[in-house]
Amino acid sequence: MSKEEPEKAPVWASGERGPVGWWNNTRTFFTEVRNEMRRVTWPSRKEVYATTFVVLVTAAFFGVYLYSVDLGLTAALNWLYRVTGVA
């Protein structure tokens, strides 16, 4: 854009310029959000408890697993350092 051309207001999706176009797009967005939220199927309380339990057990399992792998690798490296005389 050259310096001689005046700045124009942005063109919105509806084809309108300026605040009117922005307002119409915002209103359309929130209307569509409301329509989509009506279609959502929410999980039951029982499903939420079950999936939460699975997530917590899985996180605990992998936490313990990675902790033991870390301890094993640390012990192996310490042994290797002692054997080679690096430490």
Secondary structure, 3 states (H helix, E strand, C coil): CCCCCCCCCCECCCCCEHHHHHHHHHHHHHHHHHHHHHHCCCCCHHHHHHHHHHHHHHHHHHHHHHHHHHHHHHHHHHHHHHHHCCC
